[in-house]
């Protein structure tokens, strides 16, 4: 009877899951309805419906007789360039006087941008649309709609950026009570795990245990119930929790742990994130204010994301998430809409329990839990200080899986009760900030539209923009020029505009597909953990992500040839009839813009395809860490073994080995090239490691020795992890290349792809800088 009852219960759960997946939601109806209305409207226009045709004929006539103030000055003199020159000078002087955005300088730059945007938008709407026939009109209005969408998102960001908050000084004051012992609430540290390798979990557990805070307990929440992970927790002295099932994935795992623990505060670190020693002393103090419900810190990464790694720019490009944590989260903090990012945060237990625990009906349990806390009246705080670091995705497949899960999880907002646009308790500004985050994912559709639009020039002789070169210089160049000039300045030097475009292009196809799928079937896929910690010794190409880009690359190359052909033969057209000649002249104007646009798209697509060639990765990450060391080399001898004691400094260090540069005047002259046993003492840490050493290079400026460590004991592993990952202040911000440098990097990558210039010894590359 029990077995029958169990089977019936499972069957009912499956039916509920199926009905949930195929339920027609209001948001889906609105989404499909909007698409259907647009298609019906376009088909009616193409079919010649009189009312619609009359409407667009009048609009077309209005474009012909646009206001005179939208006419560009005649000639090619300075008159065309003065808006660009004047606006660039204003923002350049502002940025020179204020290298970092300040309360006075940020509104000046944003004000100039908004004025130029309004000027450009008025010109685009009143003077450049081609509504001569339905086909041209559809493309022309479609392009304007894409621009309006991106501008709406930009205006939301610029408006929210008028005020920004930096809480680091506030953290200094709040930390005094923690360090003096006046405020030390009990803390439970949760490490949710699902199938991550033991060596990754070891780092995180050791880092959590190393935090300077007396009243904490570290819990490993193993959702795969692995005996080796239980043994790892016992070896390191970590609390171990598991549960009989994996219901609700990470959110369910965390909620299960909440019921088993009692700390006043809860800290969550993903299985690959390692905190610095001062994480708790910098964050716990904020909770002295009773209304603070959660403190979020940035996500940092100690390895390069796959885009930077595959381009061979590991130590040049800033990580992908830097823009979000250096630009978006600070302005969200100002309006009270900080995003809980799922790791490296502290939450008040009573606030979390009042919210019903972590939200379980979405893939983004962290995001919606933060929204629920805000709706309940709690304050979410963002401390813009790097206090932890984790592993970025290993390859493009894992990178894509992670981003698509984030996109689907965020867009599920339209289908659950914790929708930030409708949930009671949020302010208008909070809703606008969350709206900006939701619109971000729809940007992939717009990016694809900008890729496809130039093809219309060549293949269908469509002219979506009616504009002369003088008009583009007079109206478009000022806005675009100032945007390029100020882009990196506004996002705290975290990303240049050109590099941001590359990052958005690589996954534009799968993200756009995910948006459509989510809006129709929001719960069609479950939670998938991003695989991390994998090494590779060979190149591999991601064909699944590449084939739509390859197809579009081919079409764009053909369209470029076609558009150049239009320019070559334009002289032959001028002898045609008057009406035909007018059309051909307009077509040639379109081709002039089309070939420039196609050239840019072709370059971006070429870079995107290079990114999809995954480069090899080492098992251990190497760090540019300088530590004084003493090295004892054991040399074999026919009579008696001898010891050679040498001093020097590490130039690269990892969990698997070290690169040591010997001090001036010291040299290791081994009679044979074979590796030698070695004992390495690292600085004042008291850490002594055994391994094997061999001469790496002997240059005029000193001798470099490479060391491979033997298996480490638990104590040695703990010391080494703390040295590599847990030092306060070690995760520093990097500055992104400016636009000119970014352009040079793009050109260099195209001319000499990383696969042709890869160094044979990546450890030596680190050592040599």
JOBEL-V97846 format. One record per pair of residues at least 12 apart in sequence whose ideal C-beta (glycine too) atoms are under 6 Angstrom apart, sorted by the first residue. I is the first residue (numbers start at 1). J is the second residue. Records with the same first field share a line. If there is no record, write none. Layout:
I=J, J
This chain:
20=523
21=523, 524
25=415
27=414, 415
28=520
31=519
42=138
45=134
46=134
56=131, 137
59=131
60=131
63=129
66=126, 127
70=123, 127
72=470, 471, 474
80=470, 473, 474
83=478
84=477, 478, 481
87=112, 478, 482
88=481, 485
90=112
91=109, 112, 482, 485, 486
94=108, 109
95=489
107=162
109=486
110=158
113=482
116=478, 479, 482
117=479
120=475, 479
123=475
128=465, 466, 467
130=463, 466
136=462
139=456, 462, 464
140=464
143=453, 464
146=446, 449
149=446
150=446
153=439
156=436
160=331, 433
161=331
163=334
164=330, 331, 334
165=330, 333, 334
167=383
168=385
171=282, 383
174=285, 286
175=281, 282, 285
177=285
178=281, 284, 285
179=281
183=288
184=215
185=264, 265
186=215, 263, 264
187=216, 263, 265, 267
188=217, 261, 263, 266
189=208, 216, 218, 267
190=219, 221, 257, 268
191=204, 220, 269, 271
192=221, 250, 253, 254
193=222, 271
194=223, 224, 529
195=224
196=271
197=533
198=232
200=272, 533
201=271
203=274, 721
204=269, 271, 274
205=236, 238
206=718, 721
207=274, 275, 725, 726
210=277, 722, 726
211=275, 277, 279, 280
212=277, 281
213=280
217=239
218=238
219=239, 241
220=233, 238, 240
221=241, 253, 257
222=242
223=246, 253
225=242
235=714
241=257, 260
243=256
248=360
249=527
251=358, 360, 365
254=358
255=357, 358
258=357
264=349
265=346
266=347, 349
267=346
268=345
269=343
270=343
272=390, 391, 532
273=343, 344, 388, 390
274=389, 725
275=388
276=387, 726, 728
277=726, 728
278=728
279=387
282=387
283=295, 346
286=381
291=379
292=379, 381
293=348, 351, 373, 378
294=347, 373, 380
295=346, 381, 383
296=338, 340, 341, 345, 382
297=344, 383, 387
298=325, 386
299=321, 341
300=386, 389, 731
301=319, 390, 392
302=389, 621
303=391, 392, 621
305=319, 320, 392
306=393, 395, 396, 399
307=611
309=615
310=611, 614, 615
311=749
312=754
318=494, 734, 736
322=494
323=491, 494, 495
326=492, 494
327=491, 492
329=382
330=384
332=433
333=382
335=429, 430, 433
336=430
337=430, 433, 434
338=380, 382
339=367
340=366, 369, 370
342=366
344=388
351=373, 378
355=372, 373, 376
359=418
361=416
362=409, 412, 416
363=405, 408, 409, 527
364=409, 410
368=418
371=418, 420
372=418
375=423, 425, 426
386=731
389=731
391=532
393=530
394=532, 534
395=614
396=542, 612, 614
397=542
398=530, 531
400=507, 510
401=528, 530
402=530
403=507
404=510, 514
407=441, 511, 514
408=514, 518
411=441, 518
412=522
415=522
420=434
441=515
444=508, 511, 512
445=512
447=504, 508
448=508, 512
451=601
454=594, 597, 598
455=555, 559
457=563, 590, 591, 594
458=559, 562, 563
461=587
463=586, 590
484=497, 739
488=736
493=735, 736
494=736
495=736
496=736, 737, 739, 742
498=742
499=742
502=607
505=604, 608
506=608, 611
509=548
535=617, 618, 619
536=616, 617
537=616
538=616
539=613
540=614
541=613
542=612
545=612
546=612
549=605, 608, 609
553=605
556=598, 601, 602
559=598
560=595, 598
563=591, 594, 595
564=595
566=588, 591
567=591
570=588
606=750
610=753
620=654, 655, 656
622=652, 654, 766
623=653, 724
625=650, 653
626=649
627=650, 682, 683
628=649, 683
629=648, 650, 660, 680, 682
630=647, 681
631=646, 678, 680
632=645, 679
633=676, 678
634=677
646=662, 666
647=663
648=660, 661, 662, 663
649=661
651=767
652=766, 767
656=709
657=707, 708, 709
658=707
659=706, 763, 767
660=705
661=702, 704
662=702, 703
667=703
675=692, 694
676=693
678=691, 693, 707
685=723
687=719
689=709
690=710
691=707, 708, 709, 710
692=708
693=705, 707
694=706
